[in-house]
Amino acid sequence: NSLTLKHGAHRLGKRTDPMMERWRNYGLGQFIHWGLYAIPGGHWNGAYYGGAAEWIRAWKGMPNEQYDNLYKEFDPAEFDPKAWAEQAKDMGAKYMIITTKHHDGFCLWPSEFTDYDVTNTPYGNDIIGPLVEAYDAVGIDVYLYFSVMDWNHPGYRSKLETINDKEAYEEFKEFTRNQLLELLERYPTTKGLWFDGTWDAAWKEQADFADNLATEMREMIPGLIIGSRFRPDDYGNRHFDSNGDLMGDYEQGWERKLPETYEETKGNDWDCVMTVPENQWGYHSDWRGHVKTSYELIEMLVKSVSLDGNFVMNFGPNGQGEIRQEETQLAKEIGEWMDKNNEAIYGCGYLDWEKQDWGYYTKDRQTGKIYMIVFNRPLNGALKIKTPDKVSLDKVYSLKDSSQSFVPEEIHKNEFFIHYPFSEHIDSPIVIVIEPSSNEIDQNNS
Ligand SMILES: C[C@@H]1N[C@@H](c2cn(-c3ccccc3)nn2)[C@H](O)[C@@H]1O
């Protein structure tokens, strides 16, 4: 039996409007984490910080007042929003999420409501506006990342214990509302907000405030897309309300991890946001541990799309506003693969055929075309396919060369082998297209 919630999910099932349709067909996105934390880049006073670089202020090796004076050094001479947008375009990203304000509270836009923003730095200019403009100009939709948690604001509290806490927090809520409405006012082409820093107990008590604020934001920009990490329900639950229903427009919980099965996605829209190293969002000058290859990132992208999600790869520009060489190389390699294979990504999603060891299926939601994206080729070159009843595989060909067609060998009822001649050296995933046969429709109509 379900609880009656005032501030639980306001919609069951997926949004079906055009803005959300556009969102679910993106496939690939770019996250950009940029701010004052890029200046120390994971080091301070010659010491190495092993945590996430954008969290360096929380490290005992970084005295708060020293961090809080970094804004006096912010002057990114190499910042080139057009170049960033061009690179993202070449990589094949369809949307970009930019940190407007991270947990440290520093604002990359001129905010009327705080002095802790770009205008009070040697650089002095708005960062967000030129980025929105540059990305809009190349047709990449922009989403604004906003951290509710704000270590700089005097009214911020992680929990509300005293009367003072509650009074201070009321000011903080007003400040948060003001900044969000200001962002939507200043950047009306933004398609949505990516909220973070909403796990605090204090925020989890703000169901009514957050619900009203979400309504207000959607009135300002109809169709605005907001994930499940923004608001708490009547009992402080985020992502899924106390009845287990998804709050917001898509599930936003897949941070540095991916679902394994379609069942885990609960049939919701979702995005996965992913770091290149194990756990660095902001710029760290000394990446340690495993740094993902473009092969791994492409596999995560394909896996996301095969389970009806979007995959968002993170970039952390340095204190001068440069994209680091490792990320430039990855963007180039991913872009090369996307140039040849994006037909199997854009506008595609989950296919309910049994997953096979060789890789992932995606299905074009418009045409019904099926794509086999092969990562693990069997030593005998035989790619197994198990189909539902009444499906025949009468048009199968290589995406790279549609004249290279295949005649599947039926080995059992609804079970086939495609014998792919893995003669030439192949070091990136190949895509085989299966065009749905019309006879299934005939049979349905027969
Ligand atoms: C999108 C990513 N979310 C931020 C984050 C994640 N976390 C976090 C906090 C507690 C447990 C697990 C993760 N804290 N901040 C990271 O700093 C980055 O912005």
PDBQT file of the ligand as one rigid body, heavy atoms in Angstrom, charges set to zero:
ROOT
HETATM    1  C1  LIG A 501      29.512  14.814  -9.710  1.00  0.00    +0.000 C 
HETATM    2  C2  LIG A 501      30.394  14.581  -8.516  1.00  0.00    +0.000 C 
HETATM    3  N1  LIG A 501      29.678  14.630  -7.246  1.00  0.00    +0.000 N 
HETATM    4  C3  LIG A 501      30.554  15.224  -6.270  1.00  0.00    +0.000 C 
HETATM    5  C4  LIG A 501      30.557  14.487  -5.000  1.00  0.00    +0.000 A 
HETATM    6  C5  LIG A 501      30.333  13.205  -4.712  1.00  0.00    +0.000 A 
HETATM    7  N2  LIG A 501      30.407  13.123  -3.355  1.00  0.00    +0.000 N 
HETATM    8  C6  LIG A 501      30.212  12.078  -2.491  1.00  0.00    +0.000 A 
HETATM    9  C7  LIG A 501      29.984  12.378  -1.154  1.00  0.00    +0.000 A 
HETATM   10  C8  LIG A 501      29.766  11.352  -0.251  1.00  0.00    +0.000 A 
HETATM   11  C9  LIG A 501      29.787  10.030  -0.693  1.00  0.00    +0.000 A 
HETATM   12  C10 LIG A 501      30.008   9.767  -2.048  1.00  0.00    +0.000 A 
HETATM   13  C11 LIG A 501      30.223  10.798  -2.948  1.00  0.00    +0.000 A 
HETATM   14  N3  LIG A 501      30.687  14.298  -2.886  1.00  0.00    +0.000 NA
HETATM   15  N4  LIG A 501      30.774  15.134  -3.870  1.00  0.00    +0.000 NA
HETATM   16  C12 LIG A 501      31.913  15.291  -6.915  1.00  0.00    +0.000 C 
HETATM   17  O1  LIG A 501      32.737  16.291  -6.340  1.00  0.00    +0.000 OA
HETATM   18  C13 LIG A 501      31.496  15.602  -8.360  1.00  0.00    +0.000 C 
HETATM   19  O2  LIG A 501      31.033  16.947  -8.461  1.00  0.00    +0.000 OA
ENDROOT
TORSDOF 0
